[in-house]
Amino acid sequence: MSNVLVTGGAGYIGSHACKALKAAGFTPVTYDNLSTGWQDAVKFGPFEQGDLLDRARLDDVFARYAPIAVMHFAALSQVGESMAEPGLYWRNNAGGSLNLIEAAAAADCESFVFSSTCATYGEHDNVLLDETIEQHPINAYGASKRAIEDMLKDFDASSGLRHVIFRYFNVAGGDPEAEVGEFHRPETHLIPLMLDAIDGRRDALMIFGTDYDTPDGTCIRDYVHVSDLIDAHVLGLKWLLDGNPSEVFNLGTGKGFTVREVIDQSRAVTNRIVPYTEGPRRAGDCTKLVSGSTKAQQLLGWSPSRSDMQTMVADAWRWHQTGHYEK
């Protein structure tokens, strides 16, 4: 049986991973404490409710399912919260991940796919970011993810726990069949916030900063469709199962969109006005964050096919109209 333990499998990205793993012939076993995930999103394999801080529970799940690999998505991920409550992020992200890594090593589970972030790079404004850029995270979220990357390198050297690390840029879109999608409480991502404003779930979208040195004054970000992102994870898993060494990959498209360009695409897709207001820049927001790497394409054969903005917005809108997990 080809079980894969998926931590955070009840969340946005993790639930898409479970669907893709099932389609690829694996059995995804979701491990989630449901603090930010949704049990209704667990549709593609067994569910085990548990916390990463509970080592005994992890050991029990590893013994029961004998997974051939781990896909680790579970984490707290709000940058502002991490700056206000760093201990929460170090305890949950770093401490919980250490438990998971030790449990995997103890169970002789030798393949580990890790969901990291471009926030590990820190402030490199207006620079194309590839995997060679030095990492200098500026908040506890990025720092905790960087620490987990270091843990994985140490365990690779000590116990042969090989890993693939993916550093994400902005993930967007949803399952084209709308079985799962993006829904957070509180919502912090641009596209779902914008769609909330379009259909009246919030009064208006706030644009933070209109005086950046960009064509329309709003900041630029690199967006990748969640389905494309997860395709890379399945390729990364197969890379490890084929006996290849540990690797690190950025996941972005190399193309950036301004906030106003995203709004324009949303208006075109939904045929509705996007109500918005304008405010000052947020502290720490860079002018432009774009991936300059093609390493995942070269080594894994990854070819993102849904990461044009119109498709990402259309897929997100289709999911948005289902009513999410709200009861």
HELIX and SHEET records of a PDB file:
HELIX    1   1 TYR A   12  ALA A   23  1                                  12    
HELIX    2   2 GLN A   39  ALA A   41  5                                   3    
HELIX    3   3 ARG A   55  TYR A   65  1                                  11    
HELIX    4   4 VAL A   79  ALA A   84  1                                   6    
HELIX    5   5 PRO A   86  TYR A   89  1                                   4    
HELIX    6   6 TRP A   90  GLY A   95  3                                   6    
HELIX    7   7 GLY A   96  ALA A  106  1                                  11    
HELIX    8   8 CYS A  118  TYR A  121  5                                   4    
HELIX    9   9 ALA A  140  SER A  159  1                                  20    
HELIX   10  10 LEU A  190  ILE A  198  1                                   9    
HELIX   11  11 VAL A  226  LEU A  241  1                                  16    
HELIX   12  12 VAL A  259  THR A  270  1                                  12    
HELIX   13  13 LYS A  295  LEU A  300  1                                   6    
HELIX   14  14 MET A  309  HIS A  320  1                                  12    
SHEET    1   A 7 PHE A  47  GLN A  49  0                                        
SHEET    2   A 7 THR A  27  ASP A  32  1                                        
SHEET    3   A 7 ASN A   3  THR A   7  1                                        
SHEET    4   A 7 ALA A  69  HIS A  72  1                                        
SHEET    5   A 7 SER A 111  THR A 117  1                                        
SHEET    6   A 7 ARG A 162  TYR A 168  1                                        
SHEET    7   A 7 GLU A 247  LEU A 251  1                                        
SHEET    1   B 4 LEU A 128  LEU A 129  0                                        
SHEET    2   B 4 LYS A 288  SER A 291  1                                        
SHEET    3   B 4 ILE A 220  HIS A 225  1                                        
SHEET    4   B 4 ASN A 170  ALA A 172  1                                        
SHEET    1   C 4 LEU A 128  LEU A 129  0                                        
SHEET    2   C 4 LYS A 288  SER A 291  1                                        
SHEET    3   C 4 ILE A 220  HIS A 225  1                                        
SHEET    4   C 4 GLY A 256  THR A 258 -1                                        
SHEET    1   D 2 LEU A 205  PHE A 208  0                                        
SHEET    2   D 2 TYR A 276  GLY A 279  1                                        
END                                                                             
